[in-house]
Amino acid sequence: MVNSYAPPIRFTILITSFSLAAASSFKLSASHPKATADDLLAVLGPPSAAAYTVKPTVYRELRSRLKFLVPFQPNKPNSGRCSLRTGLCSGKNDAVEEDYENSLVWWPPEAVLELARIAVDSGGDPGSIHRALDPTIIPVPRTNKCHLTRTPYGRHFVADEVNLYFEFLFRLIESRGPSVGLNVSLSRYDLFHGHMFLASESGRLGILFHAKEYPAYDKEAFPYNMGYCQRGSDVKYGDSMNLRNILWLAPLPSNSGPGWLAPGVLVVLDAHPDGIIYRDLIPNYVKFVRTIYEDDLGTTAVDVNYLNVGGAGEPDYQLFIC
């Protein structure tokens, strides 16, 4: 397992290459306030959180680099709950598909809300997520000696509605990505995984998705050999790499009552080299591939993988929690 696992993009390319690229791409002014991952989460949280903790210039720059796949604020107050199983939202009449999808991000099904509250109530303990998993082992298929997951097996959550919801997020990113300039496909070379974390300060549940995971080798644009998992890739290294980090945040529950402080969020983080996310949130040694680390956002709980196991026939996507 260890010898055949192909590390993801952030571990594969030589650190010196990244450092050289970073040194030539941006020089930080001493007078320029530096953003942190906590600042990013505050900007995406309740208005009061950002107002008291984030410098105004940092707030404005971060907001200018956020490409929302779903509007940041709900069009209406939360008037009901949505069900992935029935396709219906209580409290809504004749909702169009886009409104329905938006509602599922702002106010997910009850099982997801329960997981979000457990994460906060536990004080950000990843064990609270592990305990929500079904112990049944699901083997992960392997292709051409390539291991895409950290373990050769995965699990599901006990609540099937949670599994359905995370599958929905992958499909929503694929369908709405082009609206913000992110052309992405559900494939083992592009978008197939995300890293679930519990935010450092609040315990808020989130997933940092990484697209463009295995760009094709190109002696000019991407002269890096990433092993078995890169072979056959049709992902071109280009401008879309700047948008490869996609962040989902669950609604933030109040820690003093049954209410909610903020709705859910689904946003692409724009890491073009002239912006604050590239400058402050991406380490120097991975600037070339624009990787944000989930560990900077909080404590990692599990990886969420969505893989096509259907072979050459009809696509058959399955979820593997590793």
KAZI-V324878 format. One record per residue. N is the residue number from 1. RES is the residue in one small letter. SS is DSSP state (a for helix, b for strand, c for the rest). PSI is psi in whole degrees, 0 to 359 (none if undefined). Layout:
n | res | ss | psi
N | RES | SS | PSI
N | RES | SS | PSI
//
This chain:
n | res | ss | psi
1 | m | c | 310
2 | v | c | 319
3 | n | c | 332
4 | s | c | 351
5 | y | b | 127
6 | a | c | 112
7 | p | c | 148
8 | p | c | 177
9 | i | a | 327
10 | r | a | 338
11 | f | a | 352
12 | t | a | 320
13 | i | c | 145
14 | l | c | 137
15 | i | a | 323
16 | t | a | 325
17 | s | a | 318
18 | f | a | 319
19 | s | a | 319
20 | l | a | 319
21 | a | a | 320
22 | a | a | 320
23 | a | a | 327
24 | s | a | 351
25 | s | a | 330
26 | f | c | 134
27 | k | c | 123
28 | l | c | 126
29 | s | c | 140
30 | a | c | 335
31 | s | c | 359
32 | h | c | 119
33 | p | c | 141
34 | k | c | 133
35 | a | c | 153
36 | t | c | 168
37 | a | a | 325
38 | d | a | 324
39 | d | a | 316
40 | l | a | 314
41 | l | a | 326
42 | a | a | 320
43 | v | a | 328
44 | l | c | 9
45 | g | c | 202
46 | p | c | 146
47 | p | a | 325
48 | s | a | 328
49 | a | a | 314
50 | a | a | 322
51 | a | a | 325
52 | y | a | 345
53 | t | a | 343
54 | v | c | 130
55 | k | c | 141
56 | p | a | 320
57 | t | a | 322
58 | v | a | 318
59 | y | a | 311
60 | r | a | 318
61 | e | a | 319
62 | l | a | 315
63 | r | a | 326
64 | s | c | 347
65 | r | c | 17
66 | l | b | 122
67 | k | b | 98
68 | f | b | 129
69 | l | c | 339
70 | v | c | 137
71 | p | c | 142
72 | f | c | 319
73 | q | c | 138
74 | p | c | 145
75 | n | c | 332
76 | k | c | 157
77 | p | c | 156
78 | n | c | 112
79 | s | c | 10
80 | g | c | 182
81 | r | c | 152
82 | c | b | 151
83 | s | c | 122
84 | l | c | 331
85 | r | c | 320
86 | t | c | 341
87 | g | c | 16
88 | l | c | 152
89 | c | b | 122
90 | s | c | 143
91 | g | c | 2
92 | k | c | 144
93 | n | c | 130
94 | d | c | 43
95 | a | c | 132
96 | v | c | 165
97 | e | a | 318
98 | e | a | 317
99 | d | a | 322
100 | y | a | 314
101 | e | a | 318
102 | n | a | 315
103 | s | a | 324
104 | l | a | 331
105 | v | a | 312
106 | w | a | 313
107 | w | c | 86
108 | p | c | 173
109 | p | c | 161
110 | e | a | 322
111 | a | a | 325
112 | v | a | 319
113 | l | a | 322
114 | e | a | 319
115 | l | a | 320
116 | a | a | 319
117 | r | a | 321
118 | i | a | 320
119 | a | a | 316
120 | v | a | 314
121 | d | a | 334
122 | s | c | 355
123 | g | c | 23
124 | g | c | 28
125 | d | c | 117
126 | p | c | 338
127 | g | a | 332
128 | s | a | 331
129 | i | a | 318
130 | h | a | 323
131 | r | c | 346
132 | a | c | 0
133 | l | b | 144
134 | d | c | 133
135 | p | c | 351
136 | t | c | 130
137 | i | c | 134
138 | i | b | 111
139 | p | b | 140
140 | v | c | 121
141 | p | c | 150
142 | r | c | 143
143 | t | b | 123
144 | n | c | 48
145 | k | c | 15
146 | c | b | 124
147 | h | b | 114
148 | l | c | 345
149 | t | c | 162
150 | r | c | 335
151 | t | c | 156
152 | p | c | 7
153 | y | b | 161
154 | g | b | 182
155 | r | b | 177
156 | h | c | 163
157 | f | b | 150
158 | v | c | 316
159 | a | c | 110
160 | d | a | 333
161 | e | a | 330
162 | v | a | 315
163 | n | a | 314
164 | l | a | 324
165 | y | a | 317
166 | f | a | 327
167 | e | a | 318
168 | f | a | 319
169 | l | a | 317
170 | f | a | 313
171 | r | a | 325
172 | l | a | 320
173 | i | a | 317
174 | e | a | 317
175 | s | a | 327
176 | r | a | 348
177 | g | a | 313
178 | p | a | 335
179 | s | a | 341
180 | v | a | 12
181 | g | c | 6
182 | l | c | 102
183 | n | c | 111
184 | v | c | 150
185 | s | c | 151
186 | l | c | 89
187 | s | c | 164
188 | r | c | 352
189 | y | c | 340
190 | d | c | 255
191 | l | c | 113
192 | f | c | 358
193 | h | b | 159
194 | g | b | 162
195 | h | b | 115
196 | m | b | 133
197 | f | b | 164
198 | l | b | 121
199 | a | b | 143
200 | s | c | 314
201 | e | c | 318
202 | s | c | 340
203 | g | c | 6
204 | r | c | 135
205 | l | b | 137
206 | g | b | 166
207 | i | b | 127
208 | l | b | 108
209 | f | b | 144
210 | h | b | 117
211 | a | c | 176
212 | k | c | 47
213 | e | c | 323
214 | y | c | 82
215 | p | c | 150
216 | a | c | 145
217 | y | c | 134
218 | d | b | 123
219 | k | c | 341
220 | e | c | 306
221 | a | c | 322
222 | f | b | 77
223 | p | c | 54
224 | y | c | 129
225 | n | c | 117
226 | m | c | 13
227 | g | c | 199
228 | y | a | 320
229 | c | a | 344
230 | q | a | 337
231 | r | c | 129
232 | g | c | 2
233 | s | c | 139
234 | d | c | 15
235 | v | c | 118
236 | k | c | 137
237 | y | c | 120
238 | g | c | 205
239 | d | a | 332
240 | s | a | 340
241 | m | a | 332
242 | n | a | 344
243 | l | a | 22
244 | r | c | 349
245 | n | b | 118
246 | i | b | 132
247 | l | b | 125
248 | w | b | 133
249 | l | b | 132
250 | a | c | 160
251 | p | c | 145
252 | l | b | 115
253 | p | b | 152
254 | s | c | 143
255 | n | c | 9
256 | s | c | 10
257 | g | c | 185
258 | p | c | 357
259 | g | c | 186
260 | w | b | 137
261 | l | b | 333
262 | a | b | 145
263 | p | c | 175
264 | g | c | 162
265 | v | b | 141
266 | l | b | 115
267 | v | b | 143
268 | v | b | 133
269 | l | b | 114
270 | d | c | 111
271 | a | c | 35
272 | h | c | 147
273 | p | c | 344
274 | d | c | 11
275 | g | c | 172
276 | i | a | 330
277 | i | a | 315
278 | y | a | 316
279 | r | a | 317
280 | d | a | 334
281 | l | a | 349
282 | i | c | 121
283 | p | c | 152
284 | n | a | 321
285 | y | a | 356
286 | v | a | 18
287 | k | a | 328
288 | f | a | 329
289 | v | a | 7
290 | r | c | 41
291 | t | c | 124
292 | i | c | 138
293 | y | c | 133
294 | e | a | 331
295 | d | a | 336
296 | d | a | 338
297 | l | a | 335
298 | g | b | 203
299 | t | b | 123
300 | t | b | 136
301 | a | b | 303
302 | v | b | 166
303 | d | b | 139
304 | v | b | 113
305 | n | b | 139
306 | y | b | 102
307 | l | b | 143
308 | n | b | 111
309 | v | c | 16
310 | g | c | 358
311 | g | c | 215
312 | a | c | 349
313 | g | c | 217
314 | e | c | 141
315 | p | c | 140
316 | d | c | 94
317 | y | b | 135
318 | q | b | 150
319 | l | b | 137
320 | f | b | 117
321 | i | b | 116
322 | c | c | none
//
